[in-house]
Each structure stands twice: as C-alpha cells, then as structure tokens.
Amino acid sequence: MNDFKTVIGFTFRNKFRTKAFMVTTLIIALLITIVAHIPYAISIFSSDEPTKIGMIQSQDEEITTMLAAFFEAQEDSDIELTLYESGADTAGQEKEMKQYVQDGEIEGYLMLEPSESGGFPKVYYKSEGNTDFSVMSPLETGLQIVKTQWIGTELGLTDQQQQQLYEPVQLEKRQISATSGSGAGGIKEEGKTFAETATSMGLVYVVVIVLFTGIMVSGQLIATEITAEKSSRVMEILITSVSPLKQMFGKIIGMFLIALAQIGFLGVTVALNLSLPYNQEILKNLEIDLSQIPASLWVYAVVFYLMGFFLYATLFAAIGSIVSRTEDLGQAVMPITFLSLAGFYLVIFGLNSPDSSYIVFTSFIPFFSPFVMFMRIGVVDPALWEVLLSIGILAVTIYLCGWLSAKIYRTGVLMYGKKPSWKEIRKAMKAYKF
C-alpha cells in the first residue's frame, strides 16, 4: 500500500510542478476570464443611441403618424423615427431626404409607394451603407403592427379587438415523462420548463467537453509517461521495487488527481467571473439559473465523468505499455482517440434528436455511454432502469478493461524492440495470473 501511495504522490507532484501544466492552466483560466468579460466589454463600447430614420409625413399621414407613435411608445427602441414636412412631389421629397442623410441628420429614410390594389402601400428603406439587420428587424415588426392596425381601422374594429390581434400567442414548452413516476433526470410531474431544459443542456455541454478534454489530455499523458519510462529503461528499475499493477493504477489515480486539481482551479475561476454583478445581470437576462438544475443531474455528472475517465485511462495505460518508442505512440492510441471522438460527436449531433434510435442504442455502448447517456439524462428523461443498465454495463466494462489492461501492462512493459503482435502478447499474458 505504501508503494501504491508513493506512485500516486510521485505522479501527482511530477506533473503538477511542470511548467507546461502551470502555464497551460493559467492560459485556460485567462481565456475563461476574457470570454466571461466579452459581453460586458461589448455593452461598454457599443452605442445605445437609436438609429435615426426619416420619413415624409405627407406621403400618407395616417400610416406615418401610426408608425411614429409605435416607435415612440417603445422602451429602449433601436429606431428613432423623425417625420418631416414637405410640399414637394415624390422626386423632390426623395431629394430632400438624401440631403438629410448627406448632412448626417439621419442614417436612412422610408419611402412609401401606393399599392396597385389599393391596400397597404409598399415600403422602401434607403440608406448609404449595407442594410443593417438590427435596423430591418424592428422596422419590419413596426410596419407589420401598423399594417394590422390600419386594416383593423378600415374594417371598423374596436380598439379592444385590435389589441387582441396584437397579442402574441403564448406558447410555452414543457417536458414530460412518458414513464411512470419521476424519471432519471429528476423531472417533476408538471415537467421541465424551456429555461430549465436550456440550463440542463448547458451543463451537458460543459461536462461532455470536460470529460472529452480530460480523456484526451490525461490519457495521452499516462501513455506518454509509461512509454518514456520504458524507452529510457527506467521501467526495468521501477519493476523491481513496485509491482506493475500498483504502477499502472498509481499512475492513473495520480493523473486523475491532476485533472481534478485543474478542473477545481478552472471551476473557481468560472465561479468568480460569474459572481461579478454585471455577469449576474447578464445571466438573469438570459434566464440562466443554476439552481434549476436537479441535484440528481449533478450526481450523474460526477458518476459518468469518473467512470468515463477510468475506462479510457486503463486503455491508454495498456497501449502505452506495449509501445517502446514515443514516436510510435500517436499511431498506437489512435483507435482509442477515435472512440472518444465518436462519443463526443454523438452528443453534439444528438442534442437535437436525443430520443432517436441510434442515440438510445449508443447510450448502452460502454465506450459511448459516459457521453451519450448523460446527454439523454440532461436533455430528456430516460427511464431509471435504462440509466442503471447503462451504468451497470459501464461498470462491468471498466472491470474487464482494468483486468485486461493490467495483464497487458504486466507483460508489455518488459517487451522491447518492435511493437509486439497481439499473438505475442497473449502468449506472454498466459504466464501471468491476475
């Protein structure tokens, strides 16, 4: 046991003190801080002044007055509509408006053209630069409301009837569980709201990215360290003082503690940045409330992260033990890399269809389930038996991979020269009882 603790402590200290680890962690923390401050920086440097748009009132006094009243009634409107008086004809009116644009008084203007059918006139927005969508969108909204009001007046509708026409349809998304009782995601009887689902989906994104990054970085480090010790013949000395089994699992746990330390530091960085008043205001405006995430989802996040990490870590350790040169390591671990990539992309492409048959099927495949099943728990509400079955299959697979990796490690670390074939490894493994 002391030897096992020594391997864990040595692995942790050896990697934690390296400049590469410290610099990488600080750079990631700096990037997180910069990204967290981008919305606030944009709000500082962006202008809150509305876009000034002109319009000749005499084109159609009823419509122009209604449109001006609409934008004036809006709070924090992006459009400031100014009405101008003019006794000129259409050509003269447009000449006047162009002069206002040239003088910098307005940024663009609206021109009305009578409809051939006698209905609501055609509207043109003219400006010097390319059309800004931040201008076109509120203009289209305002014109649509004015058109509805104008038609209602023509039809003789009362103010109350017109107000009912303006009121948008209230459509709220609710998630339900088709299974009896509450599902694995802790969904209440009345279901998740859209805001709760969006917040849970955000947590899924974060956990999946952290798991994928942990697998790729920590797995590569485990395999690289084992291969480096083997190629430098240090392994021959280590094998005489510490058993191969303790070496392998000591390195895996030591690297896991490194990953936890990095995640903890970055987590504190995120928490400190999000706790700033202006970021709290942004989260409030986006209706993001972490307290809406069920406690069970946090538990599943920890469970699937731990199981996914140790599953892939044992595979990386086994592959690293049979490679004699670090130059050959990249090609050797490529199949494991593709497996983790497949799990990651299954989540990315499956978020829009979490109940599709291929997503449900892959959530029970142990190499993909840490990614896919957790995504299903966060986005939909799989039955509890499905989650437990997935965890059970994953646990059995971790045990089998750990057992197989230990046997490969025991024989592989002492096999030098070219990479041994699987037939040679099987022969060597028969001499080792585990």
C-alpha positions in Angstrom: 0.0 0.0 0.0 2.9 2.4 0.8 4.3 1.7 -2.7 1.0 2.4 -4.2 0.7 5.8 -2.4 4.3 6.6 -3.4 3.4 6.1 -7.1 0.3 8.3 -6.8 2.2 11.0 -5.0 5.2 10.9 -7.4 2.9 11.1 -10.4 0.9 13.9 -9.0 3.9 16.0 -7.9 5.9 15.2 -11.1 3.1 16.6 -13.3 1.8 19.3 -11.0 5.2 21.0 -10.8 5.9 21.1 -14.5 5.9 24.4 -16.2 3.7 23.1 -19.0 0.9 22.2 -16.6 1.1 25.5 -14.8 1.3 27.6 -17.9 -1.5 25.7 -19.7 -3.8 26.0 -16.7 -3.1 29.7 -16.3 -3.7 30.3 -20.1 -7.0 28.5 -19.9 -8.0 30.5 -16.8 -7.1 33.7 -18.6 -9.1 32.7 -21.7 -12.1 31.9 -19.5 -11.8 35.3 -17.8 -11.6 37.1 -21.2 -14.6 35.2 -22.6 -16.6 35.9 -19.4 -15.9 39.7 -19.8 -16.7 39.9 -23.6 -20.4 40.6 -23.2 -19.7 43.4 -20.7 -17.0 44.8 -22.9 -19.4 44.8 -25.9 -22.0 46.6 -23.8 -19.5 49.3 -22.9 -18.2 50.0 -26.4 -21.5 49.5 -28.2 -23.6 52.6 -28.7 -27.0 52.7 -27.1 -28.1 55.5 -29.4 -31.0 54.5 -31.6 -30.7 54.6 -35.4 -32.2 57.8 -36.7 -34.5 57.3 -39.7 -36.5 60.0 -41.5 -39.9 59.9 -43.3 -42.0 62.4 -45.1 -45.3 62.7 -43.2 -47.3 63.8 -46.2 -46.7 60.5 -48.1 -49.6 59.0 -46.0 -50.3 60.9 -42.9 -52.3 58.2 -41.2 -49.7 55.5 -41.7 -46.7 57.7 -40.9 -48.3 59.0 -37.7 -49.1 55.5 -36.6 -45.6 54.3 -37.3 -44.0 57.2 -35.4 -46.3 56.7 -32.5 -45.4 53.0 -32.4 -41.6 53.6 -32.1 -42.1 56.5 -29.7 -44.0 54.1 -27.4 -41.3 51.5 -27.3 -38.9 51.5 -24.4 -35.2 51.4 -25.4 -36.2 51.3 -29.1 -33.4 50.8 -31.7 -35.2 53.2 -34.1 -35.8 56.9 -33.8 -38.3 57.9 -36.5 -38.4 61.6 -37.4 -41.3 63.0 -39.6 -40.6 65.8 -42.0 -43.0 68.2 -43.7 -42.6 68.7 -47.4 -44.8 70.2 -50.1 -42.7 68.8 -53.0 -43.6 65.9 -55.3 -42.2 62.4 -54.8 -38.9 63.2 -56.6 -38.5 66.4 -54.6 -39.2 64.6 -51.3 -36.6 62.0 -52.0 -34.1 64.7 -52.9 -34.7 66.4 -49.6 -34.3 63.1 -47.7 -31.0 62.4 -49.4 -29.8 65.8 -48.3 -30.7 64.9 -44.7 -28.6 61.7 -45.0 -25.7 63.7 -46.5 -25.8 66.2 -43.7 -25.7 63.4 -41.1 -29.0 64.2 -39.6 -30.4 60.8 -40.4 -28.9 57.4 -41.4 -31.7 56.4 -43.8 -35.3 57.1 -44.7 -38.5 55.3 -45.5 -40.4 55.9 -48.8 -44.0 54.7 -49.4 -45.3 53.6 -52.8 -49.0 53.2 -53.3 -50.2 49.7 -53.8 -51.9 48.9 -57.1 -54.6 47.0 -55.3 -55.3 50.0 -53.1 -54.2 48.2 -49.9 -51.3 48.9 -47.6 -48.5 50.7 -49.5 -45.1 49.2 -50.4 -42.3 50.5 -48.1 -38.7 51.0 -49.0 -35.9 51.7 -46.6 -32.9 53.5 -48.2 -29.5 54.2 -46.7 -25.9 54.7 -47.9 -24.4 51.6 -46.3 -25.3 47.9 -46.4 -28.6 47.1 -44.8 -28.2 46.5 -41.1 -30.3 43.6 -39.8 -30.6 45.4 -36.4 -32.5 48.2 -38.3 -34.5 46.0 -40.7 -35.9 43.7 -38.0 -37.6 46.4 -35.8 -38.7 48.2 -38.9 -40.5 45.1 -40.2 -42.0 44.5 -36.8 -43.3 48.0 -36.5 -44.7 48.1 -40.1 -46.4 44.7 -39.5 -48.2 46.0 -36.4 -49.1 49.3 -38.1 -50.5 47.3 -41.1 -52.6 45.2 -38.7 -53.9 48.4 -37.0 -54.5 50.1 -40.3 -56.5 47.2 -41.7 -58.5 46.9 -38.4 -59.4 50.6 -38.7 -60.5 50.0 -42.3 -62.7 47.1 -41.2 -64.2 49.1 -38.3 -62.7 47.1 -35.5 -62.8 48.5 -32.0 -59.6 49.3 -30.0 -60.2 46.2 -27.9 -60.5 44.0 -30.9 -57.4 45.4 -32.4 -55.5 44.9 -29.1 -56.4 41.3 -29.2 -54.9 41.0 -32.7 -51.6 42.4 -31.4 -51.3 40.0 -28.5 -48.9 37.1 -29.4 -49.9 33.5 -28.9 -48.5 32.3 -25.6 -46.6 29.0 -26.4 -44.6 27.5 -23.5 -42.6 24.3 -23.9 -42.9 21.7 -21.2 -41.1 18.4 -21.0 -43.0 15.4 -19.7 -42.0 11.9 -18.8 -43.9 9.1 -20.6 -42.7 6.6 -18.0 -44.5 6.1 -14.7 -43.2 8.3 -11.9 -40.3 10.6 -12.0 -37.5 9.9 -14.4 -33.7 9.7 -14.0 -33.3 13.4 -14.6 -35.4 14.4 -11.6 -38.2 15.8 -13.8 -41.2 16.9 -11.8 -44.7 15.8 -12.5 -45.5 19.1 -14.3 -42.3 18.7 -16.4 -39.3 20.9 -17.1 -39.8 24.4 -18.5 -37.9 25.6 -21.5 -35.5 27.6 -19.2 -34.8 24.5 -17.1 -34.1 22.4 -20.2 -31.8 25.0 -21.6 -29.8 25.3 -18.4 -29.5 21.5 -18.1 -28.4 21.4 -21.7 -25.7 23.9 -20.9 -24.4 21.6 -18.1 -24.4 18.7 -20.5 -22.2 20.7 -22.9 -19.7 21.6 -20.1 -19.5 18.1 -18.6 -19.1 16.4 -22.1 -16.3 18.9 -23.0 -14.5 18.5 -19.7 -14.8 14.7 -20.0 -13.5 14.6 -23.5 -10.7 17.0 -22.7 -9.7 15.0 -19.6 -9.7 11.8 -21.6 -7.6 13.2 -24.4 -5.1 15.1 -22.2 -4.8 12.8 -19.2 -4.9 9.7 -21.3 -2.1 10.9 -23.6 0.0 11.9 -20.5 -0.5 8.5 -19.0 0.5 6.7 -22.1 3.4 9.1 -22.8 4.9 8.7 -19.3 4.7 4.9 -19.4 6.3 4.8 -22.9 9.0 7.3 -21.9 9.9 5.2 -18.8 10.0 2.1 -20.9 12.1 3.6 -23.7 14.6 5.1 -21.2 15.0 1.7 -19.4 13.8 3.3 -16.2 11.0 0.8 -16.2 13.4 -2.0 -15.5 14.4 -0.3 -12.3 10.9 0.5 -11.3 9.6 -3.0 -11.9 12.0 -4.4 -9.3 10.7 -2.1 -6.5 7.0 -1.6 -7.3 4.6 -4.2 -8.8 3.3 -3.5 -12.3 -0.3 -3.4 -11.0 0.5 -0.8 -8.4 2.4 1.2 -11.1 -0.4 1.3 -13.6 -3.2 2.2 -11.2 -1.0 4.5 -9.2 -0.3 6.5 -12.4 -3.9 6.5 -13.4 -5.1 7.8 -10.0 -2.2 10.3 -9.8 -3.2 11.7 -13.2 -6.8 11.7 -12.1 -5.9 13.9 -9.2 -4.0 16.2 -11.5 -7.2 16.5 -13.7 -9.3 17.2 -10.6 -6.9 19.9 -9.4 -7.0 21.6 -12.8 -10.8 21.3 -13.0 -11.1 22.7 -9.5 -8.9 25.7 -10.3 -10.8 26.5 -13.5 -14.1 25.9 -11.8 -13.2 28.5 -9.1 -12.2 30.9 -12.0 -15.5 30.4 -13.7 -17.4 30.9 -10.4 -15.5 34.1 -9.6 -16.2 35.6 -13.0 -19.9 34.7 -13.0 -20.3 36.2 -9.5 -19.4 39.6 -10.8 -22.5 41.9 -10.7 -22.7 42.6 -14.4 -22.3 39.0 -15.3 -25.0 38.1 -12.8 -27.2 40.6 -14.6 -26.5 39.0 -18.0 -27.3 35.5 -16.6 -30.6 36.9 -15.2 -31.5 38.4 -18.6 -30.7 35.1 -20.3 -32.9 33.3 -17.6 -30.0 31.1 -16.6 -30.4 29.8 -13.1 -28.1 27.0 -11.9 -30.4 26.3 -9.0 -32.9 25.0 -11.5 -30.6 22.0 -12.3 -31.8 18.9 -10.4 -29.4 17.6 -7.8 -29.6 14.2 -9.4 -28.1 15.6 -12.6 -25.0 16.9 -10.7 -24.7 13.4 -9.2 -24.9 11.8 -12.7 -22.3 14.3 -14.0 -19.8 13.1 -11.3 -20.6 9.4 -11.9 -20.3 9.4 -15.6 -17.2 11.6 -15.5 -15.4 9.2 -13.1 -16.5 6.1 -15.0 -15.6 7.5 -18.4 -12.2 8.8 -17.2 -11.1 5.4 -15.7 -12.4 3.4 -18.6 -10.3 5.3 -21.1 -7.4 5.7 -18.7 -6.9 2.0 -18.4 -6.9 1.6 -22.2 -4.3 4.4 -22.6 -2.1 2.7 -20.0 -2.3 -0.6 -21.7 -1.4 0.8 -25.1 1.4 2.9 -23.6 2.9 -0.3 -22.1 3.3 -2.1 -25.4 4.9 0.8 -27.3 8.7 1.1 -27.0 9.2 4.5 -28.6 7.3 7.7 -28.0 7.4 8.3 -31.8 5.0 5.3 -32.3 2.6 6.3 -29.6 0.4 8.6 -31.6 -0.5 5.8 -34.1 -1.0 3.3 -31.4 -3.5 5.3 -29.4 -5.4 6.4 -32.5 -8.2 3.8 -32.1 -8.9 5.0 -28.5 -8.9 8.6 -29.7 -11.4 7.8 -32.4 -13.7 6.1 -29.8 -13.7 9.2 -27.6 -14.2 11.4 -30.6 -17.2 9.3 -31.7 -18.8 9.7 -28.2 -18.2 13.4 -28.2 -19.7 13.9 -31.7 -22.6 11.7 -30.9 -23.6 14.1 -28.2 -23.0 17.2 -30.4 -25.2 15.9 -33.2 -27.7 14.1 -31.0 -28.8 17.1 -28.9 -31.4 17.9 -31.5 -32.8 14.4 -31.5 -32.0 12.8 -28.1 -34.7 10.2 -28.5 -33.6 8.9 -31.9 -32.9 5.2 -32.1 -29.2 5.5 -32.7 -28.8 7.7 -29.7 -30.7 5.3 -27.4 -28.7 2.4 -28.8 -25.3 4.0 -28.3 -26.2 5.1 -24.8 -25.8 1.5 -23.8 -22.4 1.0 -25.5 -19.9 1.5 -22.7 -17.3 3.5 -24.7 -20.0 6.0 -25.7 -22.4 5.9 -22.7 -20.4 8.3 -20.5 -21.2 10.9 -23.1 -24.5 9.9 -24.6 -26.4 8.6 -21.6 -25.5 11.7 -19.6 -26.8 13.8 -22.5 -30.0 11.9 -22.5 -30.5 12.4 -18.8 -29.9 16.2 -19.1 -32.0 16.8 -22.2 -34.8 14.3 -22.0 -36.0 11.9 -19.2 -34.9 8.3 -19.8 -36.4 5.6 -17.6 -34.4 4.9 -14.4 -33.9 1.3 -15.5 -32.2 2.5 -18.7 -29.7 4.7 -16.7 -29.0 1.9 -14.2 -28.5 -0.6 -17.0 -26.1 1.7 -18.8 -24.1 2.3 -15.6 -24.0 -1.4 -14.9 -22.7 -2.2 -18.3 -20.2 0.5 -18.0 -19.0 -0.7 -14.6 -18.6 -4.3 -15.9 -16.6 -3.0 -18.9 -14.3 -0.9 -16.6 -13.6 -4.0 -14.5 -12.9 -6.1 -17.6 -10.8 -3.4 -19.2 -8.9 -2.9 -16.0 -8.3 -6.6 -15.7 -7.1 -6.9 -19.3 -5.1 -3.7 -19.2 -3.3 -4.9 -16.0 -2.3 -8.2 -17.8 -1.2 -6.3 -20.9 0.8 -3.8 -18.7 2.5 -6.6 -16.7 3.8 -8.2 -19.9 4.1 -5.2 -22.2 6.4 -3.1 -20.0 9.2 -5.7 -20.4 8.8 -6.3 -24.1 11.2 -4.1 -26.1 12.0 -3.7 -29.7 9.2 -3.6 -32.3 5.7 -3.3 -31.1 4.6 -6.9 -30.2 1.7 -8.5 -32.0 -1.4 -9.5 -30.2 -0.4 -13.1 -30.5 2.8 -12.5 -28.7 1.0 -10.5 -26.0 -1.5 -13.3 -25.5 1.3 -15.9 -25.1 3.1 -13.6 -22.5 -0.1 -13.0 -20.6 -0.7 -16.7 -20.1 2.3 -16.7 -17.7 0.8 -14.0 -15.6 -2.1 -14.8 -13.3 -4.3 -11.8 -12.3 
